[in-house]
């Protein structure tokens, strides 16, 4: 049985984009990860790219 990949236009867990298009949204990984108890499922973002840095 195949599982459908979660797809977001906005940030992880947000059903709609929460920021303007063509805008950089810096957010520390811990901020959103803590909301989900550090359990982030495999997913894609269809309308923007993700860059993880430290």
Residue pairs with C-beta under 8 A, 6 or more apart in sequence:
5 42
5 43
5 44
6 41
6 42
6 43
6 44
7 43
7 44
7 45
7 46
8 14
8 15
8 43
8 44
8 45
8 46
9 15
9 16
9 17
9 45
9 46
9 47
10 16
10 17
10 18
10 19
10 45
10 47
11 18
11 19
11 25
11 27
11 32
12 32
12 36
12 40
12 43
13 32
13 35
13 36
17 47
19 25
21 47
29 52
33 40
